[in-house]
Amino acid sequence: CPSTRLSCHDRSSVALTFFPESKARSSEAQVLQLALEFTTIMNTPEGVFEGLHGYLLANVLSFVDVETLRSCAMCCREWFWVVHRDDSVWRLLTHRIWEARLLHVRLRDRSGTFRPLLEDLDEGEYVSPYDSFKALAMDRNRRFSVPCMQIKLQLQHARRSMANALQRAYICNVKEIVWNRPSDEICLLFEVQGDPGKVRMPVTSFLFRRILDEGGNKYDDINVSPRSRTEYTGGDGLYRGYVAWRAEDIFEANQELVSRCESSHLIAKVPAERVSGVRLSLCFGLPSQGPVAVVGTMMDQTTPCRELDLITSATAREQLELAFRGRLHDGISYRGIGEPFL
């Protein structure tokens, strides 16, 4: 059915809905090119919305997120049909987000029966829960993949009075954080290097809120230590690995941290701007008397990191859902379930 012609005002509104500035894109160059083409269509005197259809329309719409797709579906009847009745836009969208090997969808053939998406698989090898690419995207392909947030953060050595300048030359690069749904674990992937006498495994993790003095320097920390496990490879002060927490342990640790902060007389005496949010600290080596006296070296998160802060400060599963499942194009990548991290 033909598209309903839109007024100039309506077309401007659609353009704003179509490319909201607040949404991050997986490829800035591609989006800019699409925006240029879309603007050309907008500025055509006669208006050619009825000419934007079929594969071209599906290809353009596949660059937007689910919420924007819902808005686009209200533009006209044809766009509604493409978004809600035709699976092409969802097929293109899913291929931009997931690798082909992670896409298991049963499609109807000409006889009306379902068949696997991948032709090299026999129909009896697996049973896909998804009968369409739309169903897969709406479920975030959680049956076959786990979401990952890319993080570029460097933890710094927690300088102590007994450490000299050479002992402070430690580097820990946080790479990504993964929500491993099948095991209900949050996994933080890292690379660390430094003095072999100080940097060694396993890792003890702490969540803390830092209190600063008037000069902006560390005054005191209020911290908790959720249970964790470590997998790693390497040696001689150069390691690549990950630390994993059960989601429930993160929730319990943060609830304890909230309780301790509420009862802290020190926090009550200082302005709110001198108390940090929840931060992460990793101790590479075994603690001898808790987080104060350590055998090894401790590296702290000294600056905010939105992606990491959302996860490490979570007190309920709904916050994880919002952080991971609420985003498709915005900084989320996916791994196959069961794939090794190392």
C-alpha positions in Angstrom: 0.0 0.0 0.0 1.4 3.5 -0.8 2.8 5.8 1.9 0.7 8.6 3.2 2.2 11.9 2.1 3.6 14.0 5.1 3.7 17.7 5.5 7.0 19.6 5.8 6.5 19.9 9.5 5.8 16.2 9.8 8.9 15.4 7.8 11.1 17.5 10.0 9.7 15.7 13.1 10.4 12.4 11.5 14.0 13.4 10.8 14.5 14.4 14.5 13.0 11.1 15.6 15.0 9.2 13.1 18.4 10.5 14.1 18.2 11.6 17.8 21.5 13.3 18.8 21.5 11.4 22.2 21.8 8.0 20.6 25.2 6.5 20.0 25.9 4.8 16.7 28.0 1.7 15.8 29.5 3.5 12.8 29.6 7.3 12.7 30.6 7.5 9.0 27.7 5.2 7.9 25.2 7.2 9.9 26.5 10.5 8.6 26.1 9.2 5.0 22.6 8.0 5.7 21.7 11.3 7.4 22.9 13.1 4.2 20.8 10.9 2.0 17.8 11.2 4.3 18.2 15.0 4.3 18.3 15.0 0.5 14.9 13.2 0.5 13.6 15.7 3.1 14.5 18.6 0.9 12.9 17.3 -2.3 10.2 19.8 -3.2 7.5 17.3 -4.0 8.5 14.9 -1.2 9.3 11.4 -2.1 8.4 9.4 0.9 6.4 7.1 -1.3 9.6 6.3 -3.1 11.5 5.2 0.0 10.3 1.6 0.3 11.3 -2.0 0.1 14.9 -3.0 0.7 16.1 0.7 0.8 13.7 1.5 3.6 14.5 -1.6 5.5 18.3 -0.9 5.2 17.9 2.7 6.5 15.7 1.7 9.4 18.1 -1.1 10.4 20.5 1.6 11.8 18.2 2.8 14.5 17.4 1.3 17.9 14.2 -0.5 19.0 12.5 2.6 20.6 13.2 4.7 17.4 11.8 1.9 15.2 8.5 2.1 17.2 8.3 5.8 16.5 9.1 5.3 12.8 6.3 2.7 12.6 3.8 5.5 13.3 4.9 7.6 10.3 2.7 5.9 7.7 1.1 2.6 6.8 4.0 1.3 4.7 6.5 2.0 7.4 4.2 0.3 10.0 4.1 -2.7 7.7 7.9 -2.8 7.2 8.6 -2.6 11.0 5.8 -4.9 12.3 5.0 -7.3 9.4 8.1 -7.6 7.3 11.2 -9.3 8.9 13.7 -7.6 6.5 14.6 -4.7 8.7 15.1 -6.9 11.7 17.3 -9.3 9.7 19.5 -6.4 8.7 19.6 -5.0 12.2 20.6 -8.3 13.8 23.4 -8.9 11.3 24.8 -5.5 12.2 24.9 -6.5 15.9 25.6 -10.2 16.1 28.0 -12.4 14.1 26.2 -14.8 11.7 27.3 -17.8 13.7 25.2 -16.5 16.7 22.0 -16.1 14.7 19.8 -19.2 15.0 16.4 -18.5 13.6 13.7 -20.8 12.2 12.2 -19.4 9.0 9.1 -20.6 7.1 9.8 -22.1 3.7 7.3 -22.2 0.8 5.5 -25.1 2.2 4.8 -23.2 5.5 7.1 -25.3 7.6 10.0 -24.0 9.6 13.6 -24.5 8.6 17.0 -23.5 10.2 18.6 -20.2 9.1 22.0 -21.8 8.4 21.8 -24.1 5.5 24.8 -26.2 6.6 22.9 -27.3 9.7 20.5 -30.2 9.8 17.1 -29.4 11.1 17.4 -31.8 13.9 20.7 -30.4 15.3 19.1 -27.8 17.4 15.7 -26.2 18.1 15.8 -22.5 17.9 13.3 -20.6 20.1 13.1 -17.7 17.6 10.7 -17.9 14.7 11.8 -14.5 13.3 14.6 -12.0 13.5 12.3 -9.6 15.3 11.8 -12.1 18.1 15.5 -12.6 18.3 16.3 -8.9 18.5 13.5 -8.2 21.1 15.0 -10.9 23.3 18.5 -9.6 22.6 19.5 -13.2 21.4 20.0 -14.2 25.0 19.6 -17.9 24.2 22.8 -17.9 22.1 24.9 -14.9 23.2 26.0 -12.9 26.3 26.4 -9.0 26.2 29.7 -7.2 26.7 30.4 -3.6 27.5 33.7 -2.3 26.0 35.6 -0.4 28.7 38.8 1.6 28.3 39.9 2.3 31.8 43.3 2.2 33.5 43.4 1.4 37.2 46.2 3.2 39.1 48.3 1.9 41.9 47.1 2.9 45.3 50.2 4.8 46.5 51.3 4.0 50.0 54.0 5.7 52.1 56.2 2.6 52.2 56.3 2.3 48.4 59.0 4.0 46.4 58.7 5.5 42.9 59.8 2.3 41.1 57.2 0.2 43.0 54.4 2.5 41.8 54.9 1.7 38.1 52.0 -0.7 37.8 49.4 -0.7 35.0 46.0 -2.5 34.9 43.9 -2.0 31.8 40.2 -2.9 32.2 39.1 -4.2 28.8 35.4 -5.1 29.0 32.7 -6.3 31.4 30.5 -9.3 30.5 27.2 -10.4 31.9 27.4 -14.2 31.7 23.7 -14.9 32.0 23.8 -18.7 32.1 26.1 -18.7 35.2 24.6 -15.4 36.5 28.1 -13.9 36.8 29.6 -10.5 36.0 33.0 -10.9 34.5 35.6 -8.1 34.2 38.4 -8.7 31.7 41.8 -7.1 32.3 45.5 -6.9 31.5 48.0 -6.1 34.2 51.8 -5.7 34.3 54.3 -4.6 36.9 57.0 -5.8 39.3 56.8 -9.7 39.5 57.4 -9.4 43.2 54.3 -7.4 43.7 51.9 -8.2 40.8 50.7 -11.8 41.0 47.5 -13.8 41.2 44.8 -14.4 42.4 42.9 -11.1 42.6 40.9 -9.9 45.6 38.3 -7.3 44.7 36.9 -4.4 46.7 34.1 -1.9 46.2 34.7 1.4 48.0 33.5 5.0 48.4 36.4 7.4 48.9 36.4 10.4 51.2 38.7 13.2 50.1 40.3 15.9 52.2 40.1 19.6 51.4 43.0 19.4 48.9 41.2 16.6 46.9 43.5 13.8 48.2 42.4 10.5 49.7 41.4 10.8 53.3 39.7 7.5 54.0 37.9 4.7 52.2 34.8 2.8 53.2 35.0 -0.6 51.4 33.5 -4.1 51.1 34.8 -7.2 49.5 32.4 -9.3 47.4 33.3 -12.9 46.8 35.0 -13.4 43.5 37.0 -15.9 41.5 39.9 -15.3 39.1 41.0 -17.0 35.8 44.2 -15.8 34.2 47.2 -16.6 31.9 50.7 -15.3 32.0 53.4 -14.8 34.6 56.4 -12.8 35.8 54.2 -9.7 36.5 52.4 -9.8 33.1 48.9 -11.3 33.2 45.8 -11.4 31.2 42.6 -12.6 32.9 39.3 -11.9 34.4 37.6 -11.6 37.8 34.1 -12.9 38.1 31.4 -12.1 40.7 28.0 -13.7 41.2 25.4 -11.0 40.6 23.8 -11.7 44.0 27.2 -11.1 45.7 27.5 -7.7 44.0 24.0 -6.8 45.2 24.7 -7.8 48.8 28.1 -6.0 48.8 26.5 -2.8 47.6 23.7 -3.0 50.2 26.3 -3.5 52.9 28.3 -0.5 51.5 25.1 1.6 51.6 24.5 0.6 55.2 28.1 1.4 56.3 28.0 4.8 54.6 24.7 5.7 56.2 26.2 4.9 59.7 29.6 6.6 59.0 30.2 9.7 61.2 33.0 10.7 58.9 30.8 11.0 55.8 28.3 13.0 57.8 31.0 15.6 58.5 32.2 16.3 54.9 30.4 17.9 51.9 28.8 15.5 49.5 31.1 16.5 46.7 34.1 15.1 48.7 32.6 11.6 48.7 33.0 9.5 45.6 30.5 7.1 44.1 31.1 3.4 44.2 34.5 2.6 42.8 36.4 -0.6 42.1 39.7 -1.7 43.6 41.7 -4.8 42.6 44.4 -6.3 44.8 46.9 -8.4 42.8 48.3 -10.7 45.5 47.0 -12.2 48.7 45.9 -9.8 51.5 47.6 -10.4 54.8 45.4 -8.2 57.1 42.6 -7.0 54.9 42.8 -4.2 52.4 45.2 -2.0 54.5 48.2 -4.3 54.7 48.6 -6.3 51.5 51.2 -8.7 50.1 51.1 -7.6 46.5 49.8 -4.3 45.0 46.4 -2.7 45.1 45.1 -0.7 42.1 42.2 1.7 42.5 39.7 3.3 40.1 40.3 7.0 40.6 38.0 8.4 38.0 34.3 7.7 37.2 33.5 5.3 34.3 29.8 5.3 33.5 29.7 1.7 32.1 31.7 0.2 35.0 30.0 2.3 37.7 26.5 1.2 36.5 27.5 -2.4 37.1 29.6 -2.3 40.2 27.0 -0.1 42.1 24.1 -2.3 41.2 21.8 -3.4 44.1 19.1 -5.2 42.1 18.8 -7.2 38.9 16.6 -4.6 37.3 19.7 -2.3 37.1 21.6 -4.9 35.2 18.7 -5.3 32.8 18.7 -1.6 32.2 22.4 -1.5 31.7 22.8 -4.4 29.3 19.4 -5.3 27.8 18.2 -1.7 27.3 20.9 -1.0 24.7 21.6 -2.5 21.2 23.8 -0.1 19.2 25.1 1.8 22.2 28.5 0.3 23.1 27.3 -3.3 23.4 29.0 -6.3 21.7 28.2 -10.0 22.1 30.0 -13.2 22.7 28.7 -16.7 22.1 27.5 -18.6 25.2 30.3 -20.8 26.5 33.1 -19.1 24.6 36.3 -18.9 26.7 37.3 -15.4 27.8 41.0 -16.1 27.6 
